[in-house]
Amino acid sequence: MKALLLKDVCVLYKQLKILLLVLVAFAFMPGMSASIFAMVYAIMLPITTLSYDERSKWNLMAAMMPYTTRQLVTGKYLLGYMGSAIVMLLTALSQLFFGGLDDGRMTVLLIMPCIGALVLALLLPVMFRFGTEKGRLAYILAAALLAGLSAGIEPQALPPLAVSPVLLYATLYGIAVVVSLLSIRLSIYFYEKQRV
């Protein structure tokens, strides 16, 4: 698994420098709306590597290597989760730098990884099923939806939570985990079907 992640990082090396600058710039902008854009860029990482894999016929080479389908698919998910974690960390640092984490900002910050995981869970099966060229439309729609939802987010304007914050976060993370596990199974199915 480490070797697959290292392969993806090496494939992304040239773009990763520019992408990292974009992630840092968006994460360090004041306000939380820009951080959602940073999350969109972070979940682009596995989609970009899938695109490179398709162009280089990586699937043919991977079939001759001792990797299981599960490892090949979950490596893409892990790359997306790592990108989301980096964005969350950078956003937390920027919010501390720009004036601290009040309750509203903390709520948005803790929900961000769930949003990233859910978007990744929706997009990757589509990419594995239709390929990155046809699946790009789904990505554009998801990015537009996220941008639209995040455009007006101001943490100070969020209503107080009606339920316990711990219960809310546990529920959201639980949903994200279940949807992600189902998504991984679906992606494995599509990947195996594609290889046959």
ZIBEL-V333718 format. One record per run of one state. SS is the DSSP state (a for helix, b for strand, c for the rest). FROM is the first residue (numbers start at 1). LEN is the number of residues. If there is no record, write none. Layout:
ss=SS from=FROM len=LEN
ss=SS from=FROM len=LEN
//
This chain:
ss=c from=1 len=1
ss=a from=2 len=10
ss=c from=12 len=1
ss=a from=13 len=15
ss=c from=28 len=5
ss=a from=33 len=10
ss=c from=43 len=1
ss=a from=44 len=12
ss=c from=56 len=2
ss=a from=58 len=6
ss=c from=64 len=5
ss=a from=69 len=29
ss=c from=98 len=5
ss=a from=103 len=48
ss=c from=151 len=4
ss=a from=155 len=3
ss=c from=158 len=7
ss=a from=165 len=31
ss=c from=196 len=1
//
